[in-house]
Amino acid sequence: MHANWKTWAHVTKLDPDKHLPQESIEDIVTSGTDALMLSGTLNVTRENLHELLDLVSAYGLPLVVEPASPDCAIFDGPIDHLFVPSVMNTNDARWIIGKHYAWLRRASSVDWEMVVPEAYIVLNPNSAVGRVTGADCSLSAEDVAAFAEVADRYFRFPIVYIEYSGTYGDPCIVQAAADAVEDAILYYGGGIRSAEQAAEMGRIADTIVVGNAVYEEGVDVLRATVRAVQ
């Protein structure tokens, strides 16, 4: 029985390349967050992904793996969903469909019931994901709205993800995406480090994702972001 990801208001993103002590893991999983997303851009391997899975799997919280490469598209273990991103605003087809094709060419089997495609719109040019994917981050609100609409209405992605990755985004741009989306669930991630920021983006997006604050601000801030949207 897979978790109902469409109802989540708050997701905590944990990076397999970053270390957290066991006591911090326990604080995170009891913070009230709806789910954990295991995701990173750099230095993510099957080995450190499985290590992180081992740390968090005993607590019963829904677990999502968001693979950075075909090697990390795993189905074994206590995983509820595989969220597979395609970057809309890049001219490098590897990050739209190429990595996905490579994954399926080498996969022995795929549990499609677990797979949830994501349409990423990456908006921080200084982020690792922006640099690696070659995303065009110099987009107007109208540009973002058009990408969101084509992802939702034409390609039928179930998730449209506005990714500012490490910096707090422009609520007007996120609002433009929200206004353009009809069927997809709108995710927002990037730079949320306070209850006020969580509440602001939580009023616009269906789901907010908090990641760096866990490592840089601590669990008390994470709990505050949860309370702001629950």
N, C-alpha and C positions, 0 to 999 in steps of 0.2 A: 504494500500500500504506500504510494508515494505521497509526500507532503503537498498540501494545497498552497503552493507558492503565490497564488493570486491574491491571497488574503493577507500577506505579510505587509506590515507598515515599516518595520525596522529590521535591517539585515546588518550583521557585523562581518566585515571582511578581514580574514586573517591570511597573512602572507607566509607561505612555507619557507621562504628564505630569511624570515625574521624569527628570533627566539623569544619565547615567553615561558616563564617558570610555571610549574603546575598550579601553584596557588592563584596565579593570574588567570589561567584557563578556567578554574573553578569560579572565579568572580565573574568572568565574561559570560559563561553559560548560564549563570543564575541572575544575570542583569535584567532579564525581561525581554531581551532581543528575540525576534521571531525565528531567526535562523542564522546559521554560520555559512559564509561563503569562503571557500579556500581558494585563493586566487593571488597571482602575482605576475609580474612581467619579466623580471630578470632572475636568473639562477634558480628557476623552479624545475625540479626533477621528479621523477616517479618516486625516488627514494625519500626526499624531504617532504613530498606531498603525503606519502604513506605514514611518515613519522608524525606529521601533524594530525592526520586522521586518527592515528592510534591515541593521541593525547585527548582528542575532543569527542571521540565516538561513544564513550561510556555514559554520556549524560542525557541522551535521549532527545537532544535538540535536532531539528531538521538540518541536514548537511548538504551543501551544494558544492560541487567542484566546478570551477570555471577554468578550463585548461588554457595555458599560455601557448601550448604547442601540441601537435598530435600525440607526442609521447605521454602527455599528462591527461589525455582523454581516457579516464579509467572508469570501469564499472564495478570492479571488485571492491568488497568492503561495505561498510554501512552508509552508503551514499544514497540520498533521496533523488537528487537530480544532477544532471550535467548541463550547465548553462554554457552554451557555445556561442561566442561573440563573432559577429562580422562587423568590420569597421566601415561605416557608410561613407565617411568623408576622407577617403584615401584613394589615390590613383594606383596603388600597388595591389593588384588583384589577389596576391597571396593572402591578404588579410580580409578579403571579402569572400573568396571561395577556394583559393588555392590550397591553404592549409587543411581545409575541410575535405577536399578531394584526396589529398595525401593521406589523411587520417583513414578515410574509408577504403582506400586502396590497400592499406596495410592491416586493417582491423579484421580479426577473425570473426567477430560478431558484434552487433550493436543492439542495445536495448533501447529502441526508439521511444518507449514509454517514459524513459528517464530524461530524454534530450529535450531541452528548451532553447530554441534559437534566440539570440539577442542581437538587435541592431544597435551597435555602439555609435555614438556621435562624440568624438573625442575633441575637447576644447581647450586643453592646456598644452601649448607647444613645448613647454619645458619638462613635461612629464616623461617618464620612461615609455609609457604606452604611446604617447604622441610621437616621440622620436623613433621608436622601433617601427611603428606602422606607417610613418610618413604622413600622418593625418594633416589635412589642411585645417588649422584651428582658427584662421582669420575669417570666421563666418559671422554674418549679421543674424539678427533674430529671424529675419525672413528666410535666410539660407537654412538655418536650423529647423525652422518649421517645415520647409520643403523636404528636407531629408527625413524628418520624422513622419511626414505624411506619406512619402513614397515607401518608407519602411513598413508603415502600418497598413495603408490601403492597397498598395500594389504588391509588395512582397509578403504581406501578411505575417510579419514577425510578431510573436506574442509579447515580446518585451522590446521597448525602445529605451535605451540607456543613455542618459546625458552624463558624460564622464569628464569631470574637471580634474580628477586625479591629483590630489595634494594641495589644490588651491580652491578657495570658495568661489563658486560661480555667480553669474549674473542672474538674479531671479527673473528678470524680464525675458531673458533668453529661454530659461526653463519654462516660463509661462507660455512663450510662443510655441514651444514643443507640445506642451500640455493642450493648448487650444487646437493644435493640428491633429492630435491623436484621437481616434474614436474607439477602437477596439483593443489596442495593445495596452499593457500595463506600463506606466511610465516610471522608470527608475531614475533616481538622481544619486550620484556619488561624487565626492570631492570636497575636502577642506572643512567638513562639519566638525567643529571643535567646541560647540556650546549648545545649550538647550535652545537658545534663541535662534541660532542658525538651523538647528534641526526642525524647529517649529515652522520657520519661514519656508524651508524647502518642503517640509511635510504637508504644508497647505497646498502646494502646487503639484508635487509628484505623488504617485500612489505609494511608492516605496522609497525610503532613503537608505543609503548604504554608508556606514561609518567604518573607516579602516584605520587611517594613520593616527587618529586620536587615541586609539587603544594603546598604541606604543608610545606616543609622545605626550599625552595628557593624563592617561591613567583610567582606571575602571570607574571612578566616581563621575568623570565626564561622560563616559559611555552610558552609565545609568541615567544621567540627566538627559541625554539625547533620547533614550528610550521613553522616559516619562513624558517628554515633549510631544511625542507622536502617538502614544498608546491611549 
